[in-house]
Each structure stands twice: as structure tokens, then as C-alpha cells.
């Protein structure tokens, strides 16, 4: 899985240079009311193996779910009465960044894993005000781990 993490991080840094933080998701934004110690915009990634099938000895075919959480500045202030074109443009730019990140990852692959394919995406509902958008992808790879 380390190979997948590294490839994803390099792809995002190259294809979406405006990202200021690309890291493993280790709960950096899930600590409560404190502002997380990350720079915005950020991408936090996680990988889970959803299915593994032993082919022989120490070789498995694995299906992995790759989760990408896009974290953006929550401090774009607006109220229903004062939504200006500038505020609306800034809000829509959040979704433009989501689209650029998806374009960088959809069908992305290396020799170590098959092309990523998006499964679902949605904005997270949060009480801390952070704008967090989650995209989940699936990939497959062969794990030749020696036991």
C-alpha cells in the first residue's frame, strides 16, 4: 500500500500544484474544535483493502478503496443577505478544485496498481465549519508479500 500512497501524493503534487498539504489521513481534521495544523487547501488520503483473494503462497489479488478528503479554508464568510458575486465565485472555486483533483486521479495508475475508478463522492457534513469533500476510488493490485 505504501507504493500507492506515494504515487497518489506525487500525482496530486504535480497535477494540482495549488495544493499546500498532501498527506496520509491520520485524523488531522477530526480532533474537535481546534483549527487543524495543516495548510489549506489540503488533501488527506486513506487506503483500505476491501477484498483480498489468495492466488498462491504469499500472492494475493487485492481490491482497495482509496479515500481522498479535500479540505479547504472554512473562513470564507457569507450570509444569505450579503452573498456577493465575489463570495459566490470563491464558493464555486471550492468545487472547481474538487474537479481538478478528480481529473488528476480518475484512471490514474502505475505498474503497481490498476487505474483508479471513482465510486462515490460527497461533501462531508461537519460542525467545525471546515469544507471537506470526500471522493472514494477503487483500484486493484497484486500483493506479492513474502511471509
C-alpha positions, 0 to 999 in steps of 0.5 A, a space after each residue: 500500500 505504501 507504493 500507492 500512497 506515494 504515487 497518489 501524493 506525487 500525482 496530486 503534487 504535480 497535477 494540482 500544484 495549488 495544493 499546500 498539504 498532501 498527506 496520509 489521513 491520520 485524523 488531522 481534521 477530526 480532533 474537535 474544535 481546534 483549527 487543524 495544523 495543516 495548510 489549506 487547501 489540503 488533501 488527506 488520503 486513506 487506503 483500505 483493502 476491501 477484498 483480498 483473494 489468495 492466488 498462491 503462497 504469499 500472492 494475493 489479488 487485492 481490491 482497495 478503496 482509496 479515500 481522498 478528503 479535500 479540505 479547504 479554508 472554512 473562513 470564507 464568510 457569507 450570509 444569505 443577505 450579503 452573498 456577493 458575486 465575489 463570495 459566490 465565485 470563491 464558493 464555486 472555486 471550492 468545487 472547481 478544485 474538487 474537479 481538478 483533483 478528480 481529473 488528476 486521479 480518475 484512471 490514474 495508475 502505475 505498474 503497481 496498481 490498476 487505474 483508479 475508478 471513482 465510486 462515490 463522492 460527497 461533501 462531508 457534513 461537519 460542525 467545525 465549519 471546515 469544507 471537506 469533500 470526500 471522493 472514494 476510488 477503487 483500484 486493484 493490485 497484486 500483493 506479492 508479500 513474502 511471509 
